[in-house]
Amino acid sequence: MLIAFNKPYGVLSQFTPDGSPNRTLAEFGFPKGVYPIGRLDADSEGLLLLSDEAALNQRLLHPTRGHERIYWVQVERIPSAEALATLTRGVVIQGHETLPCRARMLDPQPFVVPRDPPIRFRKSVPDCWIELKLVEGKNRQVRRMTAAVGHPTLRLLRMQIGAFRMEDWPPGQWRELTAADRARVLASPV
């Protein structure tokens, strides 16, 4: 079984509480025996897969498999072409050089439903949305990458895994994937 979930802000990618005020996956009525494949931090949103198939974890997450994940990242200030090129080449975070990725400004800028609670707003500091395509997923990697090039992350949404793109489901909604959806999740990058 493979499930796609639009993880809301403030939800842990686990079923048990960790002592924080964050909610857990236990609140969303998932079938017994499923667990998250990978994770999204409590302050990140978007596509989270859950499954009862242990082999999927390695198949989808190990960097040597080259399985892409696409993130939309709202950052402070407007990144220059050089900042995006630096992200693309890879940056050093916590002594680890990230693998090359694809980074681009989203044009046009997307409309994203406001978050509750809203992101911090600063009248004198513009923000924008960029897209990052990664094949690795170290702890808080996207946030650390954007900070390393001088553009702190304000909001982070995972939009796609493999060729499966999250639909416009409301946060907190999930569904079991069809055979066609599953094939898109497992599709190798082109």
N, C-alpha and C positions, 0 to 999 in steps of 0.2 A: 504494500500500500504506500502511495506517495501523496502527500497532502501539501498544498500551497496555502500559506497563511499571510495575510497582510498585517504584520506585527505593528501594533501601535507604539507610540512613544510611552516610556515608563513601564514597559513589560520586559521581564527577564526572559532570556531564551532557555528557560529551564522550568521544570514542574515544581520544584521545591523552593520555599522562600529562603532568602539569604540574610534576613535581618534588616534589609532596607525597606523603605516604604513602597518599593516597586511591586507591581502585580506579577503573577507567574502565569505560565501556560495552562496551569490547572484550571483556570477560570473560564476557558474557552470551549470546553466540551469535546475535546479531541477523543478519538477512539483509544481504548486501552492498548498499551504495547508500543505506541509510537514515541519517538524521541526526535529532537531537532538535529538536522544535518547542518553542522556548522553553527554559527551563532551571529546574532546582532546584539550589540550592547543595548542596555535599557534605554539609552537616549538616542538610539538609531531606530529607523522605521523601515517598513517595506517587506519585501519578499523573504519569507523564511520557509524552508522546506522541512517537513517532518515525515518520518518513515518508520516502518518496523523492519526494514531491510538493512542489516549492518554493513553489507558490502557497498552500499551507496555512498557511505561517508568517505571512504578512500577514493572511490571512483570520481566523485564530484569535487573533492576538496584538495587533494594532493597537487602541489604546484607542477609536478612533472607531467601531469595529465593535461595541462593547458586549458582547463575548463574555465571559460570566462564568466565573470560576474560584473554586471554593470550597475554603477552607483550614480545617482544624481546628488550633487553636493552643493549646498548653498554656502558660499564663502564670503568673508569680509573683503571688501575692495574688489576691483576688477583686475584679474590676473593678466599680466603681459604675455605676449607670445613666448618670451624667454622663460617665464615661470611655468607655462604649460609644457614647454619643451623639456625643462628640467624634470617635471613630474613624469613625462614620457620616458626619459632615459633611466629614471630610477633615482631615488634619494637615499641617504643614509639616515636611518632612524634607530635609535637605541643600539648602535654598533652594527646594524644589519643593513645591507644595501638592498633595497626593494628591486624586484624584477622589473624589467621594462613593462610599461603599460601604455594605454592610449588615453590621452587627456585632451579634451576640447571644451570650448565654451558652447553652451547650448544656445542656439540661435534659430528661431526666436526663443526667448526666455520662457520657460513653461509656467503655466498657472498651476500651483500646487495648493491644495486645500490647506488653509491655515492650521497650525498645530495648536493643541491645547495642552500645556500652556504655550503661549506664543514665544517665538525666538526673541532674543533681545533686539531692540531696534535702536539705532543711533542715527540721528538726523544728519550728522556730518560725515558718516561713513557709508558709502554705497555698498551694496552686496550684489552678487550674481550667482547663477547656477552654472556649474560645470559638470561634465560627465567623465567618469573614470571607468575604464575597462581593465580589470585586474584578473590575474590567474592565481594569485596567492591571497591569503587573508590572515595576516598576523593580527594580534590583539590591537585594536584601535588604529589599524594601519592607515586607513584613509584619513582620519583626523590628524594623525602625526605627519603624513605626507603633505597635506595642505598647509599645516603649520610650518613645516620645514621650508616652504617656499614663500612664507610671509602672508598666507591667506587662511586664517583660522576658520575651521568649519563651524557654521551656525546650525545647519540642519543636514541630515544624511538619510537618504532613502536608497535601499537596494531595489532596483527596478527589474533586473533580469538575471537569470541563471541559465547558462547554455543559450539555447534559442527560445526559451520560455520567458515571455514578458508578462509581468503582473498587469492584470486588467485594472479597471477603475473600481475595485472593490473598496467598500468603506473599511477603515482600520478596524481590526478585530474580526473580520470575516475570513473564513477558510472554506476550502472544498477539496475533495479527493480528486486527483487528476485523472483524466481519461487516458487511454492508450496513446492518443495523438499528442496530448500535453506532455506525457511522460517521455515520449520520443524527442520532443523539443528540449526538455530539460537535459536529457542525456546526449544531445547532439554535440559532436565535436566542433570546435571552432573552424571556420572556413579559412 
